[in-house]
Amino acid sequence: MKQTYTHYYFLGIGGIGMSALARYFNAKGGIVAGYDRVRSLLCEELETEGITVHYQDDVALIPASFKDADRTLVVYTPAVPNDHSELLFFRRQGFTVQKRAEALGEITRMQNALCFAGTHGKTTTSTMAAHLLKESHVDCNAFLGGISLNYASNLLLSDQSDLVVIEADEYDRSFHCLQPRMAVITSTDADHLDIYGTHEAYVEAFEQFTTLITGCLISKKNIALTPRLQPQVKHYTYSAIEQADFYADNIRIGNGEIVFDFITPSERIYDIQLGAPVVVNIENGVAAMAVAWLNGVTANELKRGMASFAGIRRRFETHLKTDSVVMIDDYAHHPEELRASIRSVKALYSDKHVLGIFQPHLYSRTRDFYQAFADALSQLDSVILVEIYPAREEPIAGVTSQIIFDEITNPNKTLTTKAELLETLKERAFDVLLTIGAGDIDGYIPQIVDFLKKR
């Protein structure tokens, strides 16, 4: 990366990946500013850290010091449209303009990158791995795809380690910009078909990603993947339910706790306790510990690190837990993530009535997977469905939450709007409430928690 840059301007600065990069350059002494469409909690946090953010697409609002092409690097997210006036300004004026993945890729070439890819599981697995490394004698840097509750940030820095943990995003083939020394692939279930067209093309993108690895690949056993590895690259497999190079054994679940033995190629580490006791975290934990173990983290450090892992904001995050009601929020937005989230909460609270509120994310994803969403939601005791969160997309004719709703086989279902959500909740009886989705459903959590406390 050009060393003469002193200013870094971000278009879409409030995104989880963009904000981590903004924090990185800010921490390294750069002058950072940016634009985002919405003043989210992340944007507010960036502002308190001294980063200037504005919320209107207006060239006049770009600070004057960032209008010098020789000293300013511009980073943008693919969610920003090509006709965005600020993006057009920078391109026409000859600025260096990079996608987030390109800027991140340059960082991976300067350090030893541990990259975590997959349709789902990569955020939790990478954050777990970063915590294990951070809490050990090894240490690391990390660009995370979620806000770690242990560190209240999506950026971790080290002055002694050259390891950098990175969530490798497959959207728009962004992960092809990275150079991993070590990579984890958690899953290759179909997603982003608006970009890839077919599941086969999607899987091929992961196979292309494996050609970039220089040290070793750790992939979930039996996923759809034929790695194309360089001769020197080692390949390990992992699993939560069957024997692999790394796997869980002697799993014990009860009283809100999950404990298991971690099996490595050369040793058994007894009684790993999950600090975030969710069933799906057995699998995530095995992958995270595999990476940490291969990088020299000791058995005792692994046990301490897993037990102290607090979780991630919006990843099965408990907001309320009383004798009468539990309220959990989860970012799940793919059918398999949804299925895993529901399965986890039902396992933890097997004798309780679980009500789920689901906000679909993207018209295209709803169109492609509405039947799979409905099948997963049918496993709840009761379900409330709200309108689709569009994010970067324009509406698609005939694609609404109704098409999911019609396919849900559970008769205890309700279709409503976010505006009417609280009134709808007042008419429902339940023991556990699970809010699910990658949109803005979490913005209603304070109101929901307040309502539940008074109920």
SVG drawing of the C-alpha trace seen along z (x, -y; Angstrom):
<svg xmlns="http://www.w3.org/2000/svg" viewBox="-54 -22 61 63">
<polyline fill="none" stroke="black" stroke-width="0.4" points="0.0,0.0 1.3,-3.4 3.1,-4.8 2.5,-8.5 -1.2,-8.3 -2.1,-10.3 -5.9,-10.6 -8.4,-7.7 -11.9,-8.3 -14.6,-5.6 -17.8,-5.3 -20.1,-3.1 -18.0,-3.6 -20.7,-2.2 -20.5,1.4 -19.0,3.9 -16.0,4.6 -15.5,1.0 -15.6,-0.3 -12.9,2.1 -10.6,0.8 -11.5,-2.8 -10.5,-2.0 -7.3,-0.4 -6.1,-3.4 -7.2,-5.7 -5.2,-3.7 -2.2,-3.8 -2.2,-7.6 -4.1,-8.3 -6.8,-11.0 -10.1,-9.2 -13.5,-10.4 -16.4,-8.9 -20.0,-8.8 -22.8,-6.4 -26.5,-6.4 -27.6,-5.8 -26.3,-6.9 -26.0,-3.5 -24.6,-2.6 -21.3,-1.7 -21.2,-5.2 -21.8,-6.8 -19.0,-4.8 -16.7,-5.9 -17.6,-9.5 -16.7,-9.1 -13.3,-7.7 -12.6,-11.0 -13.7,-9.9 -15.8,-12.4 -18.9,-10.9 -21.7,-12.5 -24.9,-11.0 -25.9,-12.8 -24.5,-12.0 -23.0,-15.4 -19.6,-16.2 -19.7,-19.5 -19.7,-17.6 -16.4,-15.9 -13.9,-17.6 -11.5,-19.8 -8.4,-18.0 -9.6,-14.8 -9.8,-16.4 -6.1,-16.0 -5.6,-12.9 -1.9,-12.6 -2.5,-12.0 -6.0,-10.4 -6.9,-6.8 -10.6,-6.2 -12.2,-2.9 -15.7,-1.9 -18.1,1.0 -19.8,2.7 -23.1,1.8 -22.4,-1.8 -24.0,-2.3 -21.9,-3.3 -23.8,-6.5 -23.1,-7.7 -22.0,-11.3 -19.1,-11.2 -17.8,-8.0 -18.1,-9.6 -16.2,-12.7 -13.2,-10.7 -13.0,-8.6 -13.2,-11.6 -10.6,-13.5 -8.1,-10.6 -8.0,-9.4 -6.9,-5.9 -10.2,-4.2 -10.2,-0.7 -12.8,1.8 -12.7,2.7 -11.4,6.2 -8.5,4.7 -7.3,2.6 -7.7,5.5 -5.8,7.7 -2.8,5.4 -2.7,5.8 -2.8,9.6 0.3,9.4 2.1,7.5 1.3,9.9 0.5,13.6 -3.2,13.8 -5.6,16.3 -8.7,16.1 -12.1,17.5 -14.5,18.1 -17.9,19.8 -21.6,19.2 -22.2,19.1 -20.2,19.5 -17.2,17.4 -17.9,14.5 -18.2,16.5 -15.4,18.8 -13.0,16.0 -13.9,14.0 -13.4,17.1 -10.0,17.8 -9.0,14.2 -10.0,14.4 -8.0,17.6 -4.9,16.1 -5.3,12.8 -5.7,14.5 -2.6,16.7 1.1,16.1 0.8,16.0 -1.4,12.9 -2.8,11.5 -4.4,8.6 -7.9,9.1 -10.4,7.6 -13.7,9.1 -17.1,9.4 -18.9,8.6 -18.5,6.7 -16.7,8.9 -18.3,8.7 -15.0,9.4 -13.4,6.3 -16.4,4.2 -14.8,3.8 -14.4,5.4 -10.7,4.5 -7.9,6.0 -4.3,4.8 -1.0,6.2 2.4,4.7 4.1,8.1 2.3,10.5 2.3,10.5 -0.8,12.8 -3.9,11.2 -7.3,12.8 -9.6,11.8 -13.2,12.7 -13.0,13.5 -16.2,12.3 -17.4,14.2 -19.8,11.5 -18.8,10.1 -15.8,12.5 -14.1,10.1 -12.1,12.9 -10.1,13.4 -8.2,10.2 -6.7,11.9 -3.5,13.8 -4.1,16.3 -1.3,18.2 -4.0,20.3 -7.7,20.5 -10.8,22.0 -13.8,22.8 -16.9,23.5 -19.6,24.1 -20.4,23.7 -24.2,23.7 -25.7,21.7 -26.0,17.9 -25.5,14.6 -27.1,16.2 -27.7,12.6 -23.9,12.5 -23.0,16.1 -26.1,17.3 -25.7,21.0 -24.6,23.0 -21.9,24.5 -20.4,21.1 -20.6,20.2 -18.6,23.3 -16.1,22.7 -15.4,19.3 -14.4,21.0 -12.2,23.5 -10.5,20.5 -10.0,19.1 -8.1,22.2 -5.5,21.6 -4.4,18.4 -3.5,20.3 0.2,20.6 0.3,22.6 -2.7,24.8 -6.5,25.2 -8.9,26.3 -12.3,27.2 -15.4,28.7 -15.6,32.4 -17.9,33.4 -18.8,29.9 -19.2,29.4 -15.6,28.4 -12.8,29.8 -9.8,27.7 -7.2,26.7 -4.2,26.4 -0.6,25.6 1.8,28.6 3.1,27.3 -0.3,26.5 -1.5,28.9 -5.2,29.9 -7.0,30.6 -10.7,31.4 -12.9,30.6 -16.3,31.7 -18.5,31.5 -20.3,34.8 -17.8,37.2 -14.2,38.1 -11.9,35.8 -8.4,34.3 -10.0,32.0 -13.4,32.9 -15.5,32.8 -16.0,35.9 -17.9,36.7 -20.3,33.8 -22.3,32.9 -25.2,30.4 -27.3,29.5 -28.2,26.8 -27.3,24.1 -23.8,25.4 -21.9,27.2 -18.7,29.2 -16.8,31.5 -13.3,33.0 -11.3,31.5 -9.5,34.1 -6.5,32.9 -4.2,35.0 -1.9,35.7 -3.7,35.1 -7.1,35.0 -7.9,31.8 -10.5,32.7 -13.5,30.7 -13.6,27.7 -16.4,25.4 -18.1,23.0 -18.3,19.5 -21.1,18.9 -23.1,22.2 -24.9,22.5 -25.0,25.9 -23.7,24.5 -20.7,23.1 -19.4,26.7 -18.6,26.8 -17.4,23.2 -15.3,23.8 -13.6,26.9 -12.6,24.9 -11.4,21.9 -9.4,24.1 -7.8,26.0 -6.4,22.7 -5.2,21.6 -3.6,25.0 -1.8,25.1 -0.4,21.6 1.0,22.8 -1.7,22.0 -1.4,24.5 -4.1,26.8 -4.5,24.8 -4.7,21.5 -7.4,23.1 -9.5,24.1 -9.2,20.7 -9.9,18.9 -13.0,20.9 -14.5,20.6 -14.0,16.8 -15.4,16.2 -18.4,13.9 -19.7,14.0 -20.5,11.4 -23.0,8.6 -26.1,10.0 -24.8,13.6 -27.1,15.4 -26.8,12.5 -28.9,12.8 -30.6,9.4 -32.9,10.5 -32.9,13.6 -35.3,13.9 -37.3,16.7 -40.3,15.9 -38.8,15.0 -35.6,15.1 -34.9,12.8 -32.2,13.7 -31.1,11.8 -29.4,13.5 -28.0,12.2 -29.0,15.4 -30.1,14.5 -29.5,17.7 -31.8,20.7 -29.0,22.9 -28.1,20.2 -31.7,19.9 -32.1,23.6 -29.0,23.8 -30.1,20.8 -33.6,22.3 -32.1,25.8 -29.7,24.2 -32.4,22.3 -34.7,25.3 -31.9,27.5 -31.1,25.0 -34.8,24.5 -36.4,27.8 -39.3,27.5 -40.1,23.8 -42.4,22.2 -40.1,20.5 -41.5,17.6 -39.4,16.3 -39.6,13.0 -37.9,13.1 -37.0,10.2 -35.9,11.5 -32.8,9.8 -32.7,9.0 -35.4,9.5 -33.1,11.7 -32.3,14.0 -36.0,14.2 -36.8,15.1 -34.1,17.8 -34.7,19.4 -38.3,18.6 -39.2,22.3 -36.1,23.2 -36.8,20.2 -40.3,21.4 -39.1,24.9 -36.7,23.6 -39.3,21.2 -41.8,24.1 -39.7,25.6 -40.5,22.8 -43.4,23.1 -44.8,19.9 -43.5,17.3 -43.9,13.7 -42.8,12.5 -42.2,8.8 -41.4,7.1 -38.2,7.7 -35.1,5.5 -34.0,4.4 -30.4,3.3 -28.8,2.5 -31.6,3.9 -34.7,2.5 -38.0,4.4 -38.6,7.5 -42.1,8.0 -44.0,10.6 -41.3,11.0 -42.5,10.1 -42.5,11.8 -45.9,13.2 -44.3,15.9 -42.4,17.2 -45.5,16.9 -47.6,19.0 -45.1,21.9 -44.8,22.0 -46.5,25.2 -46.8,24.3 -50.3,22.8 -49.1,20.5 -47.8,17.9 -48.5,14.1 -47.5,11.7 -47.2,8.1 -45.0,5.0 -42.2,3.6 -44.4,0.7 -47.0,3.0 -44.6,5.5 -45.0,4.5 -48.8,4.6 -48.6,8.0 -46.2,9.3 -48.7,8.2 -51.1,10.8 -48.7,13.7 -47.8,16.1 -44.2,17.4 -41.2,18.3 -38.4,17.5 -38.3,14.8 -35.8,15.1 -35.4,12.1 -33.7,13.2 -32.3,11.3 -29.5,9.3 -31.5,6.0 -32.5,3.5 -34.7,5.7 -32.1,5.2 -33.2,1.6 -36.4,2.7 -34.7,4.7 -34.7,1.9 -38.4,1.5 -39.0,5.2 -36.9,5.7 -38.7,2.8 -42.0,4.4 -40.9,7.8 -39.7,6.4 -43.1,4.8 -45.1,7.8"/>
</svg>
